[in-house]
Amino acid sequence: MNIQPLHLKKGDKIAIVCPANKLKKSITPAVSLFESWGLQVIQGKSVHAAHFQFAGTDELRAADLQTFLDDVEIKAILAARGGYGGIRILDQLDFTSFNKCPKWIAGFSDTTALLSHIQAAFNIQSIHGQMPASFETGTPLSLETLRKALFGEALHYSYSSIDKNRHGQAEGILIGGNLSLLVAMQGSISEMDYAGKILFLEDVGEHEYAIDRMLRMLKRGGKLAGLKGLIIGAFNEIEPQEIPFGQTPEELIMEIVREYDYPVCFNFPVGHIADNNALIIGRNAIMKVGYNEVKLAYK
């Protein structure tokens, strides 16, 4: 059974930390938006720290996150940005207090490592959504979906389909995140259980061959065969190659999963894009992929 943390209410305290790369700019606009939602915002030491490309040393970032995992007054923890570095501190963290008193953890990109770990190890729901560093470029709708996810309001998605989709309907627990990070979790205690799940994937700045290789690794590991459904978000900023790969991400994905019969949809509004809508990892969802429309709703 997946555990749902208590939803936020006005007056609650939330914390912002940087588990990975250091911030390049102020997150004051994000803090102001959180405050307009009626929340009290606490910024961790890592928000203002720097150590080479990281938001402070591994020890500082781990201690910062640990402080808020243990603080029962903090009702949600948001990663300020991604980049790289979360995997370096995962094994330094003690989730004992967090497991006894779950709270929302939210972010995307590199934060997938943390979201994957708490789903795999504790079956605690989390939020894949916009981070403070991306608030200024995020669409108002994407920020509103994050607010709704945190405050427990209904989330329903519907968007125009494309002809590469495989039609059908599925129900199951939603898991997923950044493809590169999900592959990095394989073989560890942070690897989510894929069997019977609806999987969503996104990535940025990868070659087509790297996307192909990572997906084939998941397939060879038996992760794709038992899915209920597959949701493909943005695979953008693909690096050009001197010799073209010959397939788009959509084409290679459909080739890899062609032997399965579950529904597959593309261009879902999630990933390293302005319209990065919030998805709740670990919650039961229903996806409907029709001829010209895709719908996703939580039960």
BAVO-663066 format. One line per 4 residues: number of its first residue (from 1); their letters; for each residue x, y, z of C-alpha. Coordinates in pm, 1 decimal. Layout:
BEGIN
NUM	A	X,Y,Z | ...
END
This chain:
BEGIN
1	MNIQ	0.0,0.0,0.0 | 130.2,342.3,-94.9 | 130.5,595.5,187.4 | -2.2,942.1,115.9
5	PLHL	152.8,1225.9,319.4 | -86.8,1478.4,468.8 | -178.1,1748.4,221.6 | -78.4,2104.3,295.2
9	KKGD	-299.7,2371.2,441.1 | -248.8,2743.4,480.4 | -0.2,2825.4,752.9 | 208.5,2512.2,701.3
13	KIAI	587.1,2529.5,686.4 | 776.3,2398.7,385.0 | 1149.8,2373.9,323.6 | 1356.7,2437.0,10.8
17	VCPA	1689.6,2258.4,-26.2 | 1947.6,2197.2,-299.9 | 2041.0,1827.4,-299.5 | 2236.6,1857.8,-624.1
21	NKLK	2379.9,2151.7,-820.4 | 2413.8,2501.5,-680.6 | 2167.8,2771.0,-774.4 | 2253.5,3010.5,-1054.9
25	KSIT	2002.1,3275.8,-952.2 | 1775.3,3385.2,-673.3 | 1460.7,3184.7,-601.3 | 1283.6,3483.8,-445.9
29	PAVS	1000.1,3469.6,-704.7 | 929.0,3109.2,-605.5 | 936.2,3194.1,-235.3 | 690.1,3476.3,-299.3
33	LFES	456.3,3242.2,-484.6 | 466.1,2986.6,-203.0 | 388.7,3264.0,44.1 | 93.6,3373.0,-170.7
37	WGLQ	-36.1,3017.5,-126.8 | -34.6,3079.8,248.1 | 279.1,2879.1,324.1 | 576.6,2961.7,545.3
41	VIQG	901.8,2902.6,359.0 | 1225.9,2792.6,523.5 | 1539.2,2792.6,308.0 | 1805.3,2537.9,388.9
45	KSVH	2176.5,2609.0,412.3 | 2234.5,2439.8,76.9 | 2026.9,2705.2,-101.9 | 2307.2,2957.2,-50.0
49	AAHF	2604.7,2717.5,-53.7 | 2853.4,2631.7,-327.0 | 3123.3,2368.2,-367.8 | 3245.0,2341.9,-725.9
53	QFAG	2924.7,2263.2,-921.1 | 2735.4,2146.8,-613.2 | 2524.0,2333.2,-358.1 | 2784.0,2272.2,-90.1
57	TDEL	2975.1,1957.5,-3.9 | 2802.5,1620.1,2.3 | 2808.4,1636.6,381.2 | 2642.6,1979.2,389.8
61	RAAD	2372.7,1885.6,141.2 | 2296.9,1559.5,320.7 | 2283.5,1728.9,662.4 | 2058.9,2002.5,524.2
65	LQTF	1809.2,1755.4,380.6 | 1830.4,1542.9,695.7 | 1733.9,1840.8,910.7 | 1404.8,1878.1,727.0
69	LDDV	1336.8,1506.2,696.0 | 1347.7,1495.0,1076.6 | 1162.7,1821.7,1150.0 | 795.9,1736.2,1209.8
73	EIKA	695.8,2101.0,1163.7 | 806.9,2086.9,800.5 | 519.7,1946.9,590.9 | 691.0,1940.7,250.6
77	ILAA	1044.3,1952.6,111.5 | 1110.3,2093.5,-233.2 | 1432.6,2056.1,-428.5 | 1527.8,2399.6,-558.4
81	RGGY	1685.6,2260.3,-875.7 | 1829.0,1946.7,-1030.1 | 2151.4,1899.8,-1222.1 | 2357.6,1624.7,-1064.0
85	GGIR	2439.3,1519.1,-710.8 | 2140.6,1361.6,-539.7 | 2270.8,1007.8,-580.7 | 2590.7,1108.5,-397.0
89	ILDQ	2402.4,1172.0,-71.3 | 2121.8,912.7,-75.3 | 2311.3,660.0,135.5 | 2402.7,922.9,395.0
93	LDFT	2037.1,991.5,475.5 | 1838.7,839.3,763.0 | 1471.0,809.2,669.8 | 1354.2,673.0,1006.6
97	SFNK	1169.4,988.3,1114.2 | 1043.9,1053.8,761.8 | 900.9,701.9,739.9 | 719.3,747.3,1071.0
101	CPKW	586.8,1090.8,974.1 | 581.2,1114.3,591.9 | 581.5,1451.6,418.7 | 569.9,1557.2,55.9
105	IAGF	898.0,1564.2,-132.7 | 880.4,1736.2,-469.6 | 1105.2,1799.3,-767.3 | 1207.8,1649.1,-1099.9
109	SDTT	1517.2,1576.8,-1309.4 | 1799.3,1475.9,-1069.6 | 1544.1,1467.4,-786.0 | 1412.2,1149.8,-949.8
113	ALLS	1679.0,965.7,-748.0 | 1520.9,1076.3,-420.4 | 1163.9,1021.7,-542.1 | 1256.0,674.1,-665.6
117	HIQA	1419.2,587.2,-334.4 | 1125.8,681.1,-112.1 | 884.9,496.7,-341.2 | 1103.3,185.9,-359.0
121	AFNI	1206.1,168.7,5.2 | 898.2,305.3,183.1 | 603.9,315.5,-61.8 | 552.6,683.6,17.8
125	QSIH	395.2,906.6,-245.0 | 587.1,1204.5,-380.8 | 544.8,1478.8,-639.9 | 726.1,1506.5,-972.5
129	GQMP	683.6,1872.0,-1064.7 | 827.8,2218.8,-1111.2 | 1113.0,2330.9,-885.8 | 1177.6,2685.4,-754.7
133	ASFE	1460.9,2742.6,-1004.3 | 1218.2,2676.9,-1290.5 | 925.1,2878.1,-1154.7 | 1001.9,3190.6,-1359.8
137	TGTP	991.4,2997.7,-1687.8 | 718.5,2755.5,-1586.6 | 368.1,2802.0,-1722.3 | 102.0,2922.5,-1478.8
141	LSLE	-81.6,2594.3,-1536.0 | 219.4,2383.1,-1438.3 | 265.0,2582.8,-1118.1 | -104.4,2549.6,-1042.8
145	TLRK	-82.0,2169.9,-1079.5 | 199.8,2170.2,-823.5 | -16.1,2370.0,-583.5 | -307.1,2133.0,-636.3
149	ALFG	-86.1,1829.8,-576.1 | 50.9,1974.9,-253.2 | -289.4,2086.0,-123.6 | -473.6,1770.4,-226.4
153	EALH	-697.1,1916.1,-494.3 | -814.6,1707.1,-789.2 | -570.7,1659.9,-1078.4 | -702.2,1564.4,-1422.7
157	YSYS	-508.4,1590.8,-1748.4 | -636.1,1595.0,-2104.3 | -445.5,1691.0,-2418.1 | -449.9,1639.7,-2793.5
161	SIDK	-306.9,1310.3,-2911.8 | -72.5,1221.7,-3198.0 | -97.4,928.7,-3437.5 | 207.0,745.2,-3292.6
165	NRHG	13.9,669.6,-2974.0 | -109.5,317.5,-2903.9 | -471.0,336.3,-2800.0 | -618.4,175.6,-2492.4
169	QAEG	-705.3,219.8,-2126.7 | -508.0,126.1,-1816.6 | -526.3,157.9,-1440.4 | -236.4,125.6,-1199.8
173	ILIG	7.2,293.4,-965.2 | 195.1,572.1,-1143.1 | 574.9,563.0,-1124.3 | 853.6,720.3,-1326.4
177	GNLS	1062.7,1029.2,-1378.1 | 1385.9,1109.5,-1556.5 | 1499.4,813.5,-1767.3 | 1871.4,860.6,-1695.6
181	LLVA	1813.3,863.3,-1320.4 | 1575.7,567.3,-1326.7 | 1841.7,367.7,-1509.6 | 2099.1,481.4,-1249.7
185	MQGS	1875.4,336.0,-975.6 | 1876.6,-12.3,-1129.1 | 2017.6,-285.9,-907.0 | 1996.6,-74.6,-590.3
189	ISEM	1752.7,-44.5,-301.4 | 1627.7,272.9,-471.9 | 1493.9,86.6,-777.3 | 1115.6,110.0,-805.5
193	DYAG	899.3,-195.0,-872.7 | 775.3,-165.3,-1232.5 | 542.2,-466.2,-1240.7 | 179.6,-371.4,-1300.6
197	KILF	255.2,1.7,-1299.2 | 189.0,293.0,-1532.2 | 533.8,431.7,-1615.3 | 609.0,787.7,-1724.0
201	LEDV	944.9,891.0,-1868.3 | 1119.9,1213.1,-1969.3 | 1475.3,1327.4,-2038.8 | 1676.4,1615.3,-2178.3
205	GEHE	2001.0,1667.8,-2366.8 | 2057.5,1304.9,-2465.5 | 2152.8,1152.8,-2801.5 | 1895.0,925.0,-2963.0
209	YAID	2135.6,632.6,-2922.8 | 2160.5,697.6,-2547.6 | 1781.3,701.7,-2516.2 | 1770.4,375.6,-2713.8
213	RMLR	2039.4,217.1,-2495.3 | 1874.0,313.5,-2166.8 | 1533.1,189.3,-2275.8 | 1680.7,-138.4,-2397.3
217	MLKR	1851.6,-176.8,-2059.5 | 1512.3,-142.3,-1890.7 | 1364.0,-390.6,-2135.5 | 1642.7,-646.0,-2087.0
221	GGKL	1592.5,-610.8,-1711.2 | 1226.8,-705.1,-1749.2 | 1099.3,-360.9,-1650.7 | 887.8,-288.2,-1959.6
225	AGLK	714.3,-622.3,-2014.7 | 477.3,-608.0,-1718.6 | 364.2,-246.2,-1737.2 | -1.3,-143.7,-1745.5
229	GLII	74.0,164.6,-1954.8 | 353.8,391.6,-2076.3 | 349.6,772.0,-2073.9 | 621.9,953.6,-2265.9
233	GAFN	685.2,1315.6,-2175.6 | 936.1,1555.0,-2330.4 | 1259.5,1420.0,-2475.8 | 1401.1,1755.4,-2577.1
237	EIEP	1732.5,1927.6,-2652.9 | 1854.6,1611.2,-2823.5 | 2222.9,1639.7,-2909.4 | 2292.9,1629.6,-3285.5
241	QEIP	2511.5,1349.8,-3419.9 | 2753.1,1355.3,-3711.6 | 2591.9,1036.2,-3843.2 | 2213.4,1055.7,-3785.2
245	FGQT	2068.4,784.2,-3563.3 | 1780.0,736.5,-3804.0 | 1491.5,719.2,-3558.3 | 1311.7,976.7,-3350.1
249	PEEL	1258.5,901.3,-2980.2 | 894.0,821.6,-3059.0 | 992.2,575.0,-3329.5 | 1255.2,393.7,-3126.0
253	IMEI	1028.2,374.3,-2820.7 | 747.7,215.9,-3023.5 | 994.5,-31.9,-3170.4 | 1114.8,-132.4,-2824.4
257	VREY	763.7,-187.4,-2683.9 | 594.3,-314.5,-3001.0 | 553.0,-669.1,-2864.5 | 350.1,-547.4,-2566.3
261	DYPV	-15.8,-450.4,-2581.9 | -50.6,-177.0,-2320.7 | -144.2,181.3,-2417.6 | 138.0,423.0,-2499.9
265	CFNF	107.8,799.9,-2531.4 | 356.3,1065.3,-2638.3 | 407.0,1437.1,-2574.4 | 256.1,1428.2,-2226.8
269	PVGH	319.6,1771.3,-2065.5 | 593.7,1663.1,-1825.9 | 970.7,1703.5,-1828.4 | 1229.1,1974.5,-1889.8
273	IADN	973.5,2205.3,-2047.2 | 783.0,2514.0,-1939.8 | 458.4,2317.4,-1910.8 | 597.5,2058.4,-1668.4
277	NALI	278.9,1943.1,-1499.5 | 283.8,1779.9,-1157.5 | 245.1,1402.6,-1135.2 | 201.2,1212.2,-809.6
281	IGRN	431.7,911.8,-792.2 | 283.1,617.8,-605.2 | -84.0,705.6,-654.0 | -336.4,497.1,-847.2
285	AIMK	-422.3,651.6,-1183.6 | -631.7,581.8,-1491.6 | -497.4,661.3,-1838.1 | -711.1,665.9,-2152.0
289	VGYN	-541.2,694.0,-2488.7 | -791.8,761.7,-2764.7 | -770.8,847.6,-3131.2 | -712.4,1217.4,-3074.9
293	EVKL	-710.1,1268.4,-2699.3 | -516.8,1142.1,-2396.3 | -658.8,1158.2,-2044.8 | -498.5,1089.0,-1708.2
297	AYK	-680.0,1109.4,-1376.4 | -612.2,993.5,-1023.3 | -859.9,773.2,-841.2
END
